[in-house]
Amino acid sequence: MTATLELASDSAESTQALAAAVATRCVPGDVLLLSGDLGAGKTTFAQGFGRALGIDEPVTSPTFTLVRQYEVAAGPGGIRVLLHADVYRLEHLAEVADLGLGQLVEDAGVALVEWGEAAEPVLGAGALRVRLKADPDDDDRRTVAVSAEGTAWVGRWAELEVVLAPWTTSGRAGS
């Protein structure tokens, strides 16, 4: 399966709500690779995602800590841990592998990886890719492309399309 949804957000709150909708379709073991330029909304996405899981503490960028871990009391689908990683400062794929995110999500966790394109060769199999792009003419607007390859999202893709319908633009493709 290869599928992509083209979405639009007109505010930080809208981006957070979009992320919350994605969170409702996630299950333990999922990895989401977030990509986009500085200021594109990756951490804003993570904040909405975390809020949807019931995380009350602030979800902040893990730029200098590399990985932040948040306990989830009663997340959807049995999710008990949110791992929020930022691999911007890592220079080698071995460093991404050394973070052990693949193993960490196996124990009822979900991982959000900022600068996910750098981690794609290590974590990309079955990952949901979320590419955010700021509108150069409007600081609040974002385009968001959500895509999946392989089989991990086959059974959930139709549900994902439904929950993301409020943000869907005309550029919609799936198979």
C-alpha positions in Angstrom: 0.0 0.0 0.0 1.1 3.5 -0.8 -1.2 6.3 0.3 -1.1 10.0 0.8 -3.4 12.6 2.2 -2.9 16.3 1.4 -4.2 18.5 4.3 -4.4 22.2 5.2 -4.2 23.9 8.5 -4.9 27.6 9.1 -3.6 27.9 12.7 -1.5 26.3 15.4 -4.7 25.2 17.0 -5.8 23.5 13.8 -2.5 21.8 13.4 -2.8 20.5 17.0 -6.4 19.3 16.3 -5.2 17.5 13.2 -2.5 15.8 15.2 -5.0 14.8 17.8 -7.1 13.2 15.1 -4.1 11.2 14.0 -3.4 10.1 17.6 -6.8 8.5 17.8 -5.8 6.1 15.0 -2.4 5.1 16.4 -1.6 1.9 18.2 1.4 0.8 20.4 4.4 0.3 18.2 3.6 3.1 15.7 6.4 5.5 14.6 5.5 8.9 13.1 8.3 10.6 11.1 7.7 14.4 11.3 9.5 16.5 8.7 9.6 20.1 7.7 11.8 23.2 7.9 12.4 25.1 11.1 9.1 26.6 12.2 7.0 24.3 10.1 5.0 23.0 13.0 6.6 19.7 14.1 6.6 20.5 17.8 3.1 22.1 17.5 2.0 18.8 15.9 3.6 16.8 18.8 1.8 19.0 21.3 -1.6 18.2 19.9 -0.8 14.6 19.6 0.3 14.4 23.2 -2.8 16.3 24.4 -5.0 13.7 22.6 -3.2 11.0 24.5 -4.0 12.7 27.8 -0.6 14.2 28.5 -1.1 17.2 30.8 2.5 18.4 31.0 4.0 20.6 28.3 5.3 18.7 25.3 8.4 20.6 24.3 11.0 20.2 21.6 13.6 17.5 22.5 16.3 19.3 20.5 19.0 19.1 23.2 17.8 16.0 25.0 17.2 14.0 21.8 14.3 12.0 23.3 11.6 13.0 25.8 9.4 10.3 27.3 5.9 11.0 28.5 3.8 8.5 30.5 0.2 8.1 29.2 -2.4 7.1 31.8 -5.1 5.7 29.5 -4.2 6.3 25.9 -6.2 5.2 22.9 -5.6 1.6 21.9 -3.5 0.8 24.9 -0.7 3.4 24.3 1.1 3.9 27.6 4.2 5.9 26.5 4.8 8.7 24.0 8.4 9.1 22.9 9.2 12.4 21.3 12.6 12.5 19.5 14.5 15.1 17.6 17.3 13.8 15.4 18.3 17.1 13.9 21.7 17.1 15.7 22.6 13.5 14.9 25.1 13.1 12.1 25.1 9.4 11.4 22.4 6.8 11.0 24.1 4.7 13.6 23.3 7.4 16.1 19.6 7.2 15.2 19.7 3.4 15.6 21.5 3.8 19.0 18.4 5.8 20.3 16.6 2.4 20.3 13.2 4.0 19.4 12.1 0.8 17.6 12.6 -1.2 20.7 11.1 1.4 23.0 7.8 1.6 21.1 7.4 -2.2 21.4 6.4 -1.8 25.0 3.0 0.0 24.5 4.7 3.1 23.1 4.3 5.5 20.1 7.2 7.6 18.8 7.1 11.0 17.1 10.5 11.7 15.5 11.2 15.3 14.4 13.4 15.6 11.4 12.1 12.2 10.6 13.6 12.2 7.0 17.0 11.7 8.6 15.7 8.7 10.5 13.7 7.2 7.6 16.4 4.7 6.6 16.4 3.3 10.1 12.8 3.8 11.3 10.9 4.2 8.0 9.5 0.7 7.5 5.8 0.9 8.5 6.2 4.5 9.8 3.6 7.2 9.1 5.2 10.1 7.5 4.0 13.6 8.3 5.5 16.4 6.3 4.6 20.0 7.4 5.3 23.1 5.3 4.7 26.6 6.3 3.0 29.0 3.8 5.5 31.7 2.9 2.6 34.3 2.6 0.8 33.4 5.8 2.6 32.6 9.1 -0.5 30.6 10.4 -1.1 28.4 7.4 0.5 24.9 6.9 0.2 22.2 4.3 0.5 18.8 5.8 1.1 15.6 3.8 0.4 12.4 5.7 1.6 9.2 3.9 2.2 5.5 4.5 3.9 2.8 2.6 3.8 -0.9 3.4 1.2 -2.8 5.4 1.3 -1.2 8.9 -1.5 1.3 8.1 -3.6 -0.8 5.6 -6.3 -1.7 8.1 -6.4 1.9 9.5 -6.0 4.0 6.5 -9.8 4.4 5.8 -10.3 5.4 9.4 -7.5 7.9 9.2 -9.1 9.4 6.0 -12.3 9.9 7.9 -10.8 11.6 11.0 -8.7 13.8 8.8 -11.5 14.8 6.4 -11.9 18.3 8.0 -8.4 19.2 6.8 -8.4 17.4 3.5 -7.6 19.3 0.3 -8.3 18.2 -3.2 -4.9 16.5 -3.6 -5.9 13.1 -2.1 -4.5 9.8 -3.2 -4.5 6.3 -1.9 -4.4 2.6 -2.9 
